[in-house]
Amino acid sequence: MLNTVIFDMDGLLIDSEPYWHEAGSETLLQYDICLTEEQHYATTGLRTPEWIEWWFRYFRVDSRFAPEAIHKVESTALEKIGDKALPMPGVDYIFNFFKERHFKIGLASSSSVTLIRVVAEKLGITDRLDAYASAQPLRYGKPHPEVFLNCASLLGASPLECLCFEDSFNGLIAAKASRMKCVVIPAPSLNQDPKWVIADLQLAMLSNFKEEQLRLLS
């Protein structure tokens, strides 16, 4: 029986993906790299070191420059998100929905603990989170399931008791590899992509999740 919910953060709870995009694009331009939208979305959900490694290898940039580029992306994104990013529609609703049903609530993100704390404060959810986990210090990030499994452990929950909410394909794979149920809420431009079929449920926004959907997933 489901009794625990774990949320991704970037692109799901806060509209931070445009600022990650800006930070990444500004950094890569220093190395004469300009990504297409398709290339950008293909690597959404990766940790910054893996993201930089992926594109440096693809465009044959010397890996010696990677640490500087990683720092630039992360520091720029932190500043932009803290200053400008807005909550995604339905954040208050979905947290109230699960609090009213006495679910344990966690957050599992590829972003740093620093950014998790900034966003939680910005969204007013700090006191509603029972635990959070960052994939940043782990050996592998999403699509590896470790960050979800760590969050479940912190919550004292079995993966089979957990429901995840994700917006990226890499996050969806991580949730399913954890043996957790997963609701995916993709960016509107990606809604029709057939790859989302592996999710347990696809919705357009957080506020579309109702008692009926919870009952079906349980």
Summary of the structure (lengths in Angstrom):
residues: 218
radius of gyration: 16.8
end to end distance: 5.9
largest distance: 52.2
contacts: 715
relative contact order: 0.17
helix: 53%
strand: 13%
